[in-house]
């Protein structure tokens, strides 16, 4: 019966989620995306907020068991790298910290990359005396990912003068003209490269006056000497600027990245990003001046949208383009003359829009034209913004001869959110798209492209956003020491909480679970053993949920539809390892509860810090994450009472998760049907038996370990006694000896 209960998940209560009443922030129905007038910026500024919130939780996903030393103090060194065959082209991907999709793309395609060029170095806009002129931001998630890779790519640190709103020449001029600042920068970069065993450095200084060329060339020579043998020095240069002294830069660098994109940039009139004739012309011009073996061709993977009401265009990722096409029912086709895809449309207010972009077929054409010239390789700008179908025709061995895999389209990096709040329901899962391509038999190039079916990504609808309302949630309990104290504090102040319990803890402390329910608190599912859901299969996720749900039924006589995955970052899951458990849970009938207010009480930062951090984050959301188990929660216990008083003093209503969603608690935690007493008894008995068996096995293993240790100590003692305490044999002692020889095969 117990096993069948795990195989067949229970029927959960249906929760008719709705936006709450008059004080709800509500949700504006989706309309076509409008592009407001703005100055030309990259998607960096749009995504930095999303990237910052993931840092802590990404670390938790990579390190299920926390190390004894703080992870920021633990040097991660890349030990080995994939062997690159001289006949194969170099395949490089540009990585950025400010877009989580960049990490998602790297995680999926790391086996197809020889180099990861990581934008980790920035020239500070103000360089006071005695300060470091370069700001380095090494993403340790990349280092950990590469260190675990079987065929690890080389990681190159990219130093740039990009600021998020353009490229600044003044800080670079200050750096290059100051010998002291230059020495400090070179020492800082070389030390970082050596510390993390990086493959080298890429310089990306753009929009510089030609008067700085001698100083920049000298800087590169000095940096190359400091890096030492075996480290690469490379540089990104614009492919369409004939004034750049490419010969001189090719001489001082191991390779140059030729950026053959931005034929039309945001300040220009609408047009192709890198038309094929333009690409061919500038590649041929540079190869007349520089040996092909020095050149790595930069392939763009992004787009721009222009409107007649904005002064400049807005940069788009491939997924952004697909979403625009879905919102406005666009027909995406390749322009025959430029061989770049585009679309145009009019909004109801008569605003005209034009979008041009680069995708898998354009990259295929560019690689087909570039690689036969003998160039050293290909560099993709950038990971996370690209058309994922690109990787179906690109590998470490080069570009495929057949472009037919490009017919299948997908977008799997980003998530589309609808509504506001921290209660999540997955509306749709990713679907494949379809494009038809026409190939010129004489050249092998894709000369026609038409999108037949648009790919879609995850769509998550959010509920529960309310003004001046806070729901306190507690994870990882119940705990015999801290949960009763938290319940006492909540009861003394007339507050109801939501407890996301771990099954194996509830199995040990069923009375605490019953008390939570008896005092009006809500109970949610937090898995049975608290695994990192990113590291377990869908089937294992289902078992974790079902086992905990069956236990809650047996203990309380009720079912819960609330669920929060362990190590869940917040209310905006953006990567597959966060989304897959939500999809599994939703198929079983669960509602996922995220969070926006996280004071980090599990770090034990101090009582005052827990209170201050919570109050400072109240503008972000309604759901507060606290913990009643899983470690030392004494600070949480002490902070809870003053925190409740502070929230009320600020005019906040203390409520529950189901109240935020506008669902009665009796619906979210529906009682079992009549006649389930026998089943509850069998379930509880089964869990008790399993618990006792587990405890017995622990006891057996403990006894075995003790006996093993005793045996080891005894043998060591006898060996020492034999070595130092044995008396020498008397003279003339000659015992008889028998020798046994196996006499068979």
C-alpha positions as CSV (number, residue, x, y, z in Angstrom):
1,X,0.0,0.0,0.0
2,X,2.8,2.4,0.9
3,X,4.6,1.8,-2.5
4,X,1.3,2.2,-4.4
5,X,0.8,5.5,-2.6
6,X,4.1,6.8,-3.9
7,X,3.5,5.6,-7.5
8,X,0.0,7.0,-7.7
9,X,0.0,10.7,-6.6
10,X,-3.0,11.9,-4.6
11,X,-5.7,14.1,-6.1
12,X,-5.0,17.6,-4.9
13,X,-7.5,20.3,-4.2
14,X,-8.1,22.7,-7.1
15,X,-7.2,26.3,-6.4
16,X,-9.1,28.8,-8.4
17,X,-6.5,31.5,-8.2
18,X,-7.6,35.1,-8.8
19,X,-6.3,38.5,-8.3
20,X,-7.3,39.9,-4.9
21,X,-9.8,42.6,-4.3
22,X,-9.6,46.4,-4.1
23,X,-6.1,46.7,-2.7
24,X,-4.6,44.4,-5.4
25,X,-2.1,45.9,-7.7
26,X,-3.8,43.8,-10.4
27,X,-2.6,42.8,-13.7
28,X,-2.9,44.7,-17.0
29,X,-3.9,42.5,-19.8
30,X,-1.2,41.9,-22.4
31,X,-1.1,44.2,-25.4
32,X,1.4,44.5,-28.1
33,X,4.8,45.5,-26.9
34,X,5.5,49.2,-27.4
35,X,9.0,50.5,-27.6
36,X,9.2,53.8,-25.7
37,X,11.6,56.5,-26.9
38,X,15.0,55.9,-25.3
39,X,18.6,56.5,-25.9
40,X,20.5,53.6,-27.4
41,X,21.3,51.0,-24.8
42,X,22.1,47.3,-24.8
43,X,19.9,44.7,-23.1
44,X,22.6,44.8,-20.3
45,X,20.7,47.5,-18.4
46,X,17.4,45.7,-18.8
47,X,18.8,42.4,-17.4
48,X,21.2,43.5,-14.7
49,X,18.4,43.5,-12.1
50,X,17.4,39.9,-13.1
51,X,21.0,38.7,-12.9
52,X,21.8,40.2,-9.5
53,X,19.0,38.3,-7.7
54,X,20.4,34.9,-8.8
55,X,23.9,35.0,-7.4
56,X,23.2,33.5,-4.0
57,X,20.8,30.8,-5.3
58,X,23.0,29.9,-8.2
59,X,25.7,29.1,-5.7
60,X,23.3,26.9,-3.7
61,X,22.4,25.0,-6.8
62,X,26.1,24.3,-7.5
63,X,26.9,23.4,-3.9
64,X,24.1,21.3,-2.3
65,X,26.3,20.9,0.8
66,X,28.0,24.1,2.1
67,X,31.7,23.9,2.4
68,X,33.5,24.5,5.7
69,X,35.2,27.6,4.1
70,X,33.2,30.5,2.7
71,X,32.8,29.9,-1.0
72,X,34.2,33.3,-1.9
73,X,37.4,32.4,-0.2
74,X,37.8,29.1,-2.1
75,X,39.9,29.5,-5.2
76,X,38.4,27.7,-8.2
77,X,41.1,26.8,-10.7
78,X,40.5,25.4,-14.1
79,X,42.7,22.2,-14.1
80,X,42.5,20.9,-17.7
81,X,41.3,22.0,-21.0
82,X,40.0,20.3,-24.1
83,X,42.6,19.3,-26.7
84,X,42.1,21.5,-29.8
85,X,43.0,19.9,-33.1
86,X,45.0,22.3,-35.2
87,X,42.8,21.6,-38.2
88,X,39.6,22.5,-36.4
89,X,38.5,26.1,-36.2
90,X,38.4,27.8,-32.8
91,X,34.8,28.1,-31.6
92,X,34.4,30.9,-29.0
93,X,31.4,32.2,-27.2
94,X,31.2,35.6,-25.5
95,X,29.8,35.4,-21.9
96,X,28.3,38.3,-19.8
97,X,27.4,38.4,-16.1
98,X,24.5,40.6,-16.5
99,X,22.2,38.1,-18.3
100,X,21.4,34.8,-16.6
101,X,20.5,33.4,-20.0
102,X,24.2,33.6,-20.8
103,X,24.9,31.1,-18.1
104,X,22.0,28.9,-19.3
105,X,23.4,28.9,-22.8
106,X,26.9,28.1,-21.6
107,X,25.6,25.3,-19.5
108,X,23.9,23.8,-22.5
109,X,26.6,24.3,-25.1
110,X,29.9,24.1,-23.2
111,X,30.8,21.0,-25.0
112,X,30.8,22.8,-28.3
113,X,33.1,25.7,-27.3
114,X,36.8,25.9,-27.3
115,X,36.9,29.3,-25.7
116,X,34.7,31.2,-23.3
117,X,35.4,34.9,-23.6
118,X,34.0,36.3,-20.3
119,X,33.2,40.0,-19.9
120,X,34.7,40.3,-16.4
121,X,37.0,43.3,-16.6
122,X,35.8,47.0,-16.7
123,X,37.8,50.2,-16.9
124,X,36.5,52.4,-14.1
125,X,35.2,55.7,-15.2
126,X,36.9,57.5,-12.3
127,X,40.4,56.4,-11.3
128,X,41.6,58.1,-8.1
129,X,45.1,57.9,-7.0
130,X,46.1,54.7,-5.2
131,X,43.0,52.8,-6.4
132,X,42.8,49.9,-8.8
133,X,42.1,51.3,-12.3
134,X,40.3,48.1,-13.4
135,X,37.2,46.6,-11.8
136,X,37.1,42.8,-12.1
137,X,33.9,40.8,-11.6
138,X,34.7,37.1,-12.0
139,X,31.6,34.9,-12.1
140,X,32.5,31.9,-10.1
141,X,29.5,30.0,-11.5
142,X,31.4,29.9,-14.8
143,X,34.6,28.7,-13.2
144,X,32.7,25.9,-11.3
145,X,30.9,24.9,-14.5
146,X,34.1,24.8,-16.5
147,X,36.0,22.9,-13.8
148,X,33.4,20.2,-13.9
149,X,33.3,19.9,-17.6
150,X,35.0,16.8,-19.1
151,X,36.4,18.8,-22.1
152,X,36.8,22.2,-20.5
153,X,37.1,25.2,-22.8
154,X,39.7,27.9,-22.1
155,X,38.3,30.9,-20.3
156,X,39.6,34.3,-21.4
157,X,39.0,37.4,-19.3
158,X,37.6,40.2,-21.5
159,X,38.5,43.8,-20.5
160,X,36.1,46.4,-21.9
161,X,35.2,50.0,-21.7
162,X,31.5,49.3,-22.0
163,X,29.4,51.0,-19.4
164,X,25.9,49.8,-20.2
165,X,25.0,53.0,-22.0
166,X,27.8,52.9,-24.6
167,X,31.6,52.8,-24.7
168,X,33.6,55.4,-22.8
169,X,36.9,56.6,-24.3
170,X,38.0,58.9,-21.5
171,X,38.7,56.3,-18.8
172,X,40.8,54.3,-21.3
173,X,42.7,57.4,-22.2
174,X,43.4,58.1,-18.5
175,X,44.5,54.5,-18.0
176,X,46.8,54.4,-21.0
177,X,48.4,57.9,-20.3
178,X,49.2,57.1,-16.7
179,X,52.2,54.8,-16.3
180,X,51.3,54.1,-12.6
181,X,47.7,53.2,-13.5
182,X,48.8,51.1,-16.4
183,X,51.2,49.1,-14.2
184,X,48.6,48.6,-11.5
185,X,46.0,47.4,-14.1
186,X,48.5,45.0,-15.7
187,X,49.5,43.6,-12.4
188,X,45.8,43.2,-11.3
189,X,44.8,41.5,-14.6
190,X,47.9,39.1,-14.6
191,X,47.3,38.2,-10.9
192,X,43.6,37.3,-11.7
193,X,44.5,35.2,-14.7
194,X,47.1,33.3,-12.7
195,X,44.9,32.9,-9.7
196,X,42.1,31.2,-11.7
197,X,44.3,29.6,-14.3
198,X,42.6,31.4,-17.1
199,X,43.6,31.0,-20.7
200,X,44.4,34.6,-21.4
201,X,42.9,38.1,-21.9
202,X,40.7,39.7,-24.6
203,X,40.8,43.5,-25.0
204,X,37.6,45.2,-26.1
205,X,38.2,48.9,-26.2
206,X,35.8,50.5,-28.7
207,X,35.1,54.0,-30.0
208,X,38.7,55.2,-29.2
209,X,40.4,58.0,-31.1
210,X,43.2,57.0,-33.3
211,X,45.6,59.1,-31.3
212,X,45.4,56.4,-28.5
213,X,46.7,53.6,-30.8
214,X,50.4,53.9,-29.9
215,X,49.5,53.8,-26.2
216,X,47.1,50.9,-26.5
217,X,49.7,48.9,-28.5
218,X,52.2,49.5,-25.8
219,X,49.7,48.5,-23.1
220,X,49.0,45.2,-25.0
221,X,52.8,44.5,-25.3
222,X,53.3,45.0,-21.6
223,X,50.3,42.9,-20.7
224,X,51.5,40.1,-22.9
225,X,54.9,40.0,-21.2
226,X,53.2,40.0,-17.8
227,X,50.9,37.1,-18.7
228,X,53.8,34.9,-19.5
229,X,54.1,31.9,-21.9
230,X,51.0,29.8,-22.6
231,X,48.5,32.7,-22.0
232,X,46.8,34.2,-25.0
233,X,46.3,37.9,-25.7
234,X,43.5,38.7,-28.1
235,X,41.6,41.8,-29.1
236,X,38.2,42.7,-30.5
237,X,38.2,45.2,-33.3
238,X,35.4,46.6,-35.5
239,X,35.3,44.9,-38.9
240,X,33.9,47.9,-40.9
241,X,36.3,50.6,-39.8
242,X,39.2,50.9,-42.3
243,X,41.0,53.4,-40.2
244,X,41.9,50.8,-37.6
245,X,45.6,49.8,-38.0
246,X,44.7,46.1,-38.0
247,X,48.2,45.1,-39.1
248,X,49.7,46.5,-36.0
249,X,47.1,45.0,-33.7
250,X,47.4,41.6,-35.3
251,X,51.2,41.7,-34.7
252,X,50.9,42.3,-30.9
253,X,48.0,39.9,-30.4
254,X,47.8,36.1,-30.8
255,X,44.4,36.6,-32.5
256,X,42.0,39.4,-33.3
257,X,38.2,39.1,-33.1
258,X,36.8,40.8,-36.2
259,X,33.4,42.1,-35.2
260,X,31.4,41.9,-38.4
261,X,28.1,43.1,-37.2
262,X,26.3,46.5,-36.6
263,X,26.1,47.5,-40.2
264,X,23.1,49.5,-39.0
265,X,23.4,50.4,-35.3
266,X,20.7,52.0,-33.1
267,X,21.5,55.5,-34.2
268,X,21.1,54.6,-37.9
269,X,18.0,54.3,-40.0
270,X,16.5,50.8,-40.0
271,X,18.5,48.2,-42.0
272,X,20.2,44.8,-41.9
273,X,22.5,44.1,-39.0
274,X,25.1,42.3,-41.1
275,X,24.1,41.9,-44.7
276,X,25.9,39.1,-46.6
277,X,27.5,41.4,-49.2
278,X,28.6,43.8,-46.4
279,X,30.1,40.9,-44.4
280,X,31.9,39.4,-47.4
281,X,33.4,42.8,-48.5
282,X,34.8,43.7,-45.1
283,X,36.1,40.2,-44.4
284,X,38.0,40.3,-47.7
285,X,39.4,43.8,-47.0
286,X,40.8,42.7,-43.6
287,X,42.2,39.4,-44.9
288,X,44.2,41.4,-47.5
289,X,46.0,43.2,-44.6
290,X,46.2,40.5,-42.0
291,X,47.1,36.7,-42.2
292,X,43.9,34.6,-42.0
293,X,45.3,32.5,-39.1
294,X,45.3,35.6,-36.9
295,X,41.6,36.3,-37.5
296,X,38.6,35.0,-35.5
297,X,35.4,36.2,-37.2
298,X,32.8,37.6,-34.8
299,X,29.2,36.4,-35.6
300,X,26.4,38.6,-34.3
301,X,23.3,37.0,-32.8
302,X,20.9,39.8,-31.9
303,X,18.6,42.4,-33.5
304,X,17.2,45.9,-33.3
305,X,13.7,47.3,-33.5
306,X,13.2,50.9,-34.8
307,X,10.1,53.0,-34.6
308,X,9.2,56.3,-36.2
309,X,8.6,57.8,-32.7
310,X,11.9,57.0,-31.1
311,X,15.3,58.6,-31.7
312,X,17.1,55.3,-31.7
313,X,16.6,51.6,-31.8
314,X,16.4,49.1,-29.0
315,X,18.5,46.0,-28.9
316,X,16.8,42.6,-28.9
317,X,17.7,39.0,-28.2
318,X,16.5,36.3,-30.6
319,X,13.9,35.4,-28.0
320,X,12.7,39.1,-27.9
321,X,12.2,39.0,-31.6
322,X,10.2,35.8,-31.4
323,X,8.0,37.4,-28.7
324,X,7.5,40.5,-30.8
325,X,6.4,38.3,-33.7
326,X,4.0,36.5,-31.4
327,X,2.5,39.7,-29.9
328,X,2.0,41.3,-33.3
329,X,1.4,38.3,-35.5
330,X,4.4,39.2,-37.6
331,X,5.6,37.3,-40.7
332,X,9.3,36.8,-40.4
333,X,11.1,36.5,-43.7
334,X,14.7,36.8,-45.0
335,X,15.4,39.8,-47.2
336,X,16.8,38.5,-50.5
337,X,19.2,41.3,-51.0
338,X,20.8,41.5,-47.6
339,X,20.1,37.8,-46.6
340,X,19.0,39.1,-43.1
341,X,15.5,38.4,-41.7
342,X,13.2,41.3,-40.9
343,X,9.6,42.3,-40.3
344,X,7.6,45.5,-40.2
345,X,4.2,46.5,-38.7
346,X,1.9,49.3,-37.7
347,X,0.5,49.6,-34.2
348,X,-3.1,50.8,-33.7
349,X,-1.8,54.3,-33.0
350,X,-0.2,54.3,-36.5
351,X,3.3,54.0,-35.1
352,X,5.5,52.2,-37.6
353,X,8.0,49.6,-36.4
354,X,10.8,47.8,-38.2
355,X,12.8,44.9,-36.8
356,X,16.0,43.4,-38.3
357,X,17.9,40.6,-36.6
358,X,20.5,37.8,-37.0
359,X,19.7,34.2,-36.4
360,X,20.8,30.6,-37.2
361,X,20.6,30.9,-41.0
362,X,22.6,34.2,-41.1
363,X,25.3,32.7,-38.8
364,X,25.4,29.6,-41.0
365,X,26.0,31.7,-44.1
366,X,28.7,33.8,-42.5
367,X,30.5,30.7,-41.2
368,X,30.3,29.1,-44.7
369,X,31.9,32.1,-46.2
370,X,34.5,32.7,-43.5
371,X,35.9,29.3,-42.6
372,X,37.1,28.4,-46.1
373,X,39.3,31.5,-46.2
374,X,41.5,29.9,-43.5
375,X,40.5,32.1,-40.6
376,X,41.4,30.8,-37.1
377,X,37.8,30.4,-35.9
378,X,34.4,31.8,-35.1
379,X,33.3,34.0,-32.1
380,X,29.5,34.2,-31.2
381,X,28.3,37.4,-29.7
382,X,26.7,36.5,-27.4
383,X,25.7,33.5,-25.4
384,X,22.2,33.8,-24.2
385,X,21.0,36.1,-27.0
386,X,21.6,33.7,-29.8
387,X,19.2,31.6,-31.9
388,X,19.7,28.2,-30.2
389,X,19.4,26.4,-33.6
390,X,22.8,27.8,-34.4
391,X,24.3,25.0,-32.2
392,X,22.7,22.4,-34.4
393,X,25.1,23.3,-37.2
394,X,28.2,24.4,-35.2
395,X,30.6,22.3,-33.2
396,X,34.2,22.2,-32.3
397,X,35.0,20.6,-35.6
398,X,33.4,23.5,-37.6
399,X,30.2,24.1,-39.4
400,X,27.9,21.4,-40.8
401,X,27.6,20.9,-44.5
402,X,23.8,20.5,-44.3
403,X,21.7,23.4,-43.0
404,X,18.5,21.3,-42.6
405,X,18.7,21.2,-38.8
406,X,18.0,24.9,-38.9
407,X,14.4,24.1,-39.8
408,X,13.6,23.4,-36.1
409,X,13.4,26.4,-33.9
410,X,13.4,26.7,-30.1
411,X,13.8,29.3,-27.4
412,X,14.7,27.9,-24.1
413,X,16.6,30.5,-22.1
414,X,14.0,33.1,-21.1
415,X,10.6,33.1,-19.3
416,X,7.6,35.2,-20.1
417,X,5.8,36.4,-16.9
418,X,2.2,37.6,-16.8
419,X,0.7,39.4,-13.8
420,X,2.3,40.2,-10.4
421,X,2.8,38.4,-7.2
422,X,4.8,35.4,-5.8
423,X,2.2,32.7,-6.3
424,X,3.1,31.0,-9.6
425,X,1.2,29.0,-12.1
426,X,2.8,27.7,-15.3
427,X,0.5,28.5,-18.2
428,X,2.5,26.9,-21.1
429,X,5.7,25.0,-21.5
430,X,8.1,25.5,-24.4
431,X,7.1,24.4,-27.9
432,X,9.2,24.0,-31.0
433,X,8.9,26.3,-33.9
434,X,9.4,25.6,-37.6
435,X,11.1,27.5,-40.4
436,X,11.5,26.7,-44.1
437,X,14.8,27.6,-45.7
438,X,15.9,27.7,-49.3
439,X,19.5,26.8,-50.2
440,X,21.5,27.8,-53.2
441,X,22.9,24.6,-54.7
442,X,25.9,26.4,-56.2
443,X,27.0,28.2,-53.0
444,X,25.5,26.1,-50.3
445,X,24.2,29.3,-48.6
446,X,20.7,29.8,-47.2
447,X,19.1,32.4,-49.5
448,X,15.5,32.2,-48.3
449,X,13.9,31.8,-44.9
450,X,10.3,32.0,-43.7
451,X,9.1,31.2,-40.2
452,X,6.1,28.9,-40.4
453,X,5.5,28.4,-36.7
454,X,6.9,30.5,-33.9
455,X,8.6,28.8,-31.0
456,X,7.3,29.6,-27.5
457,X,8.9,29.6,-24.1
458,X,7.7,29.1,-20.6
459,X,4.8,31.4,-19.6
460,X,4.3,31.9,-15.9
461,X,1.3,33.7,-14.5
462,X,1.9,35.4,-11.1
463,X,-0.8,36.0,-8.5
464,X,-1.1,37.6,-5.1
465,X,0.4,41.1,-5.3
466,X,-1.3,43.3,-2.6
467,X,-0.4,46.6,-1.1
468,X,0.5,46.7,2.6
469,X,0.2,42.9,3.1
470,X,2.8,40.4,4.2
471,X,2.8,36.7,4.4
472,X,5.4,35.1,6.7
473,X,6.6,31.7,5.4
474,X,8.9,29.2,7.1
475,X,10.9,26.5,5.4
476,X,12.8,23.4,6.4
477,X,10.8,22.4,9.5
478,X,9.4,21.1,11.7
479,X,12.2,21.3,14.3
480,X,11.7,20.2,17.9
481,X,13.7,23.2,19.2
482,X,12.7,26.1,17.0
483,X,9.3,25.4,15.6
484,X,7.5,25.5,18.9
485,X,9.0,28.8,19.8
486,X,8.0,30.3,16.4
487,X,4.5,28.9,16.9
488,X,4.4,30.5,20.4
489,X,5.4,33.9,18.9
490,X,2.8,33.7,16.1
491,X,0.0,32.7,18.5
492,X,0.9,35.4,21.0
493,X,0.6,38.1,18.3
494,X,-2.4,36.6,16.5
495,X,-0.5,35.9,13.3
496,X,-0.9,33.0,11.0
497,X,2.1,31.7,9.0
498,X,2.7,29.3,6.2
499,X,5.0,26.4,7.0
500,X,6.7,24.5,4.1
501,X,7.6,21.2,5.8
502,X,10.2,18.6,4.9
503,X,8.7,15.1,4.9
504,X,11.5,13.4,6.9
505,X,11.2,16.1,9.6
506,X,7.4,15.8,9.7
507,X,7.8,12.0,10.1
508,X,9.8,12.6,13.3
509,X,7.7,15.4,14.7
510,X,4.0,14.8,13.6
511,X,2.7,16.5,16.7
512,X,4.2,19.8,15.5
513,X,2.5,19.5,12.1
514,X,-0.8,18.9,13.9
515,X,-0.2,21.9,16.1
516,X,0.5,24.1,13.1
517,X,-2.8,23.1,11.5
518,X,-4.7,23.3,14.9
519,X,-3.5,26.9,15.4
520,X,-4.7,28.0,12.0
521,X,-1.4,28.0,10.1
522,X,-1.0,26.8,6.6
523,X,1.1,23.8,5.6
524,X,2.9,23.4,2.3
525,X,5.1,20.8,0.7
526,X,8.8,21.3,0.7
527,X,9.9,17.8,-0.5
528,X,10.7,14.8,1.6
529,X,14.5,14.9,1.8
530,X,15.2,18.5,0.7
531,X,17.3,17.6,-2.4
532,X,18.5,20.2,-5.0
533,X,15.7,19.7,-7.5
534,X,18.1,20.8,-10.3
535,X,20.1,17.6,-9.7
536,X,17.3,15.0,-9.6
537,X,15.1,13.6,-12.3
538,X,11.4,14.4,-13.0
539,X,10.5,11.0,-11.6
540,X,12.5,11.6,-8.4
541,X,10.8,15.1,-8.0
542,X,7.4,13.4,-8.3
543,X,8.3,10.8,-5.6
544,X,9.6,13.6,-3.3
545,X,6.3,15.5,-3.7
546,X,4.1,12.5,-3.4
547,X,5.8,11.0,-0.3
548,X,5.5,14.3,1.5
549,X,1.9,14.8,0.5
550,X,0.9,11.3,1.6
551,X,2.6,11.9,5.0
552,X,0.7,15.2,5.4
553,X,-2.6,13.4,4.6
554,X,-1.8,10.7,7.2
555,X,-0.9,13.2,9.9
556,X,-3.5,15.9,9.4
557,X,-6.3,14.4,7.4
558,X,-6.0,17.2,4.8
559,X,-4.3,17.7,1.5
560,X,-2.3,20.7,0.6
561,X,-1.8,22.2,-2.9
562,X,1.0,24.6,-1.8
563,X,4.6,23.8,-2.9
564,X,7.9,25.5,-2.7
565,X,11.0,23.7,-4.2
566,X,14.1,23.6,-2.1
567,X,16.8,26.2,-3.0
568,X,14.1,28.2,-4.9
569,X,15.4,31.7,-5.6
570,X,12.4,33.9,-5.8
571,X,9.2,34.7,-7.8
572,X,11.0,34.9,-11.2
573,X,12.5,31.5,-12.1
574,X,14.5,31.9,-15.2
575,X,16.4,28.7,-15.9
576,X,15.4,25.2,-16.7
577,X,16.6,23.8,-13.4
578,X,14.2,26.1,-11.7
579,X,11.3,25.6,-14.1
580,X,11.3,21.9,-14.6
581,X,10.3,21.1,-10.9
582,X,7.5,23.7,-11.3
583,X,6.3,21.9,-14.4
584,X,6.4,18.5,-12.6
585,X,4.6,19.9,-9.6
586,X,1.9,21.6,-11.7
587,X,1.1,18.4,-13.5
588,X,0.4,16.9,-10.1
589,X,-1.9,19.8,-9.2
590,X,0.4,21.9,-7.0
591,X,0.7,25.7,-6.9
592,X,4.2,27.0,-6.6
593,X,4.9,29.7,-4.0
594,X,7.9,31.9,-4.6
595,X,9.2,34.8,-2.6
596,X,10.6,38.2,-3.0
597,X,11.6,39.2,0.5
598,X,14.6,37.1,1.7
599,X,16.5,38.4,4.8
600,X,18.9,35.5,4.6
601,X,18.2,34.3,8.1
602,X,19.9,31.0,7.3
603,X,23.2,32.9,7.2
604,X,22.6,33.9,10.9
605,X,23.5,37.5,10.1
606,X,22.2,38.8,13.5
607,X,18.7,39.6,14.8
608,X,18.9,43.3,13.8
609,X,20.1,42.4,10.3
610,X,17.1,40.0,9.8
611,X,14.7,42.7,10.8
612,X,16.4,45.4,8.8
613,X,16.8,43.3,5.6
614,X,13.1,42.3,5.7
615,X,11.9,45.9,6.1
616,X,14.1,47.2,3.4
617,X,12.8,44.6,0.9
618,X,9.1,45.1,1.4
619,X,8.7,47.1,-1.8
620,X,9.7,44.0,-3.7
621,X,6.9,41.7,-2.8
622,X,4.6,40.2,-0.2
623,X,6.0,36.8,0.7
624,X,8.8,36.7,3.3
625,X,11.1,33.7,3.5
626,X,12.2,32.6,7.0
627,X,13.3,29.2,8.3
628,X,12.2,27.1,11.3
629,X,14.6,24.2,10.7
630,X,17.7,23.1,8.9
631,X,20.2,24.7,11.3
632,X,20.6,27.2,14.1
633,X,17.4,29.3,13.9
634,X,17.8,31.0,17.3
635,X,18.2,34.4,15.6
636,X,15.0,33.9,13.6
637,X,13.2,33.1,16.8
638,X,14.4,36.2,18.5
639,X,13.8,38.4,15.4
640,X,10.3,37.2,14.7
641,X,8.4,39.1,17.4
642,X,10.1,42.5,16.8
643,X,9.7,41.9,13.1
644,X,5.9,41.4,13.4
645,X,5.6,44.5,15.6
646,X,7.7,46.6,13.1
647,X,5.5,45.4,10.2
648,X,2.3,46.4,12.0
649,X,3.8,49.7,13.0
650,X,4.3,50.4,9.4
651,X,0.7,49.6,8.5
652,X,1.2,46.1,7.1
653,X,-1.4,43.4,7.4
654,X,0.0,40.0,8.4
655,X,-1.8,37.4,6.2
656,X,-1.3,34.0,4.6
657,X,-0.3,32.8,1.2
658,X,-3.8,31.6,0.3
659,X,-5.3,34.9,1.4
660,X,-2.9,36.7,-1.0
661,X,-4.2,34.4,-3.8
662,X,-7.8,35.1,-2.8
663,X,-8.4,31.4,-2.0
664,X,-9.9,30.2,1.3
665,X,-7.6,28.1,3.4
666,X,-10.2,25.4,3.5
667,X,-9.9,25.0,-0.3
668,X,-6.1,25.1,-0.3
669,X,-6.0,22.5,2.5
670,X,-9.1,20.5,1.8
671,X,-10.0,17.7,4.2
672,X,-9.9,14.1,3.0
673,X,-13.2,12.6,1.9
674,X,-15.2,10.6,4.5
675,X,-14.1,7.1,5.0
676,X,-10.4,7.7,4.7
677,X,-9.6,6.9,8.3
678,X,-8.4,3.4,7.5
679,X,-6.3,4.7,4.7
680,X,-4.8,7.3,6.9
681,X,-4.0,4.6,9.5
682,X,-2.3,2.4,6.9
683,X,-0.3,5.4,5.6
684,X,0.8,6.5,9.0
685,X,1.7,3.0,10.0
686,X,3.6,2.5,6.7
687,X,5.6,5.7,7.3
688,X,6.3,4.7,10.9
689,X,7.5,1.3,9.8
690,X,9.8,2.9,7.1
691,X,11.0,5.3,9.8
692,X,11.8,2.5,12.2
693,X,13.5,0.5,9.5
694,X,15.6,3.5,8.5
695,X,16.5,4.1,12.2
696,X,17.4,0.5,12.5
697,X,19.6,0.6,9.4
698,X,21.3,3.7,10.8
699,X,21.9,1.9,14.1
700,X,23.3,-1.1,12.3
701,X,25.7,1.0,10.2
702,X,26.7,2.9,13.4
703,X,27.5,-0.4,15.2
704,X,29.4,-1.6,12.1
705,X,31.4,1.6,12.1
706,X,32.2,1.4,15.8
707,X,33.2,-2.3,15.5
708,X,35.3,-1.4,12.4
709,X,37.0,1.3,14.3
710,X,37.6,-0.9,17.3
711,X,39.1,-3.6,15.1
712,X,41.4,-1.1,13.5
713,X,42.6,0.2,16.8
714,X,43.1,-3.4,18.1
715,X,45.1,-4.4,15.0
716,X,47.3,-1.3,15.3
717,X,47.8,-1.9,19.0
718,X,48.8,-5.5,18.4
719,X,51.1,-4.5,15.5
720,X,52.8,-1.9,17.7
721,X,53.2,-4.5,20.5
722,X,54.6,-7.0,18.1
723,X,57.0,-4.5,16.7
724,X,58.4,-3.1,19.9
725,X,57.3,-5.5,22.7
726,X,58.1,-9.0,21.3
727,X,61.1,-10.8,22.9
728,X,63.8,-12.0,20.5
729,X,63.9,-15.8,19.7
730,X,66.5,-17.8,21.7
731,X,69.6,-18.9,20.0
732,X,69.2,-22.2,18.2
733,X,65.5,-21.8,17.8
734,X,64.6,-23.6,14.5
735,X,60.9,-24.4,14.2
736,X,59.7,-26.7,11.5
737,X,58.2,-25.0,8.5
738,X,55.5,-26.4,6.1
739,X,54.9,-24.9,2.7
740,X,51.6,-25.3,1.0
741,X,51.7,-25.1,-2.8
742,X,48.5,-25.0,-4.9
743,X,49.0,-27.8,-7.5
744,X,46.2,-27.2,-9.8
745,X,45.2,-24.7,-12.5
